[in-house]
Amino acid sequence: MKDQFHVFGATNHVSKQFREILNATDEFLATYSDKSFLWTETLEESFEAFLETGTDPREQKHVKINDDGEEEEDETFKWMSAKILAGVKTKQPPLEKFHEKITMLTGIKHEINEMKHSIDIGWLRVNATPLIKEL
């Protein structure tokens, strides 16, 4: 092989193209990395994490006006919430957070719908239709 420069040159050429295809394939896969939460988290995990961004009414101060017209802490709320809401998740983000999340997810849906279904990477033709369908 050392004496056959044309074979050595062709092998080098093929190796160089193979490295370029590997790099281009990595770049192609990186285009999906911002959507990785779609396959790394379950729907339940994602929703639970979203709810955790909210506030719990049990953690807030609840006041009532007493007979003298002064504010005092409402012990009735604490007692009732301890009895009634035991084991119940009561954290709820504000409606603006729901709107932001829905807008973000709708944007990702539109991005996915506009993705190319077939991509040529060097010698490879990648059929992304199954991936796009799953996303």
Rosetta blueprint (number, residue, H / E / L):
1 M L
2 K L
3 D L
4 Q L
5 F H
6 H H
7 V H
8 F H
9 G H
10 A H
11 T H
12 N H
13 H H
14 V H
15 S H
16 K H
17 Q H
18 F H
19 R H
20 E H
21 I H
22 L H
23 N H
24 A H
25 T H
26 D H
27 E H
28 F H
29 L H
30 A H
31 T L
32 Y L
33 S H
34 D H
35 K H
36 S L
37 F H
38 L H
39 W H
40 T H
41 E L
42 T L
43 L H
44 E H
45 E H
46 S H
47 F H
48 E H
49 A H
50 F H
51 L H
52 E L
53 T L
54 G L
55 T E
56 D L
57 P H
58 R H
59 E H
60 Q L
61 K L
62 H L
63 V E
64 K E
65 I E
66 N L
67 D L
68 D L
69 G L
70 E L
71 E E
72 E E
73 E E
74 D L
75 E H
76 T H
77 F H
78 K H
79 W H
80 M H
81 S H
82 A H
83 K H
84 I H
85 L L
86 A L
87 G L
88 V L
89 K L
90 T L
91 K L
92 Q E
93 P L
94 P L
95 L H
96 E H
97 K H
98 F H
99 H H
100 E H
101 K H
102 I H
103 T H
104 M H
105 L H
106 T H
107 G H
108 I H
109 K H
110 H H
111 E H
112 I H
113 N H
114 E L
115 M L
116 K L
117 H L
118 S E
119 I E
120 D E
121 I E
122 G L
123 W L
124 L E
125 R E
126 V E
127 N E
128 A L
129 T H
130 P H
131 L H
132 I H
133 K H
134 E H
135 L L
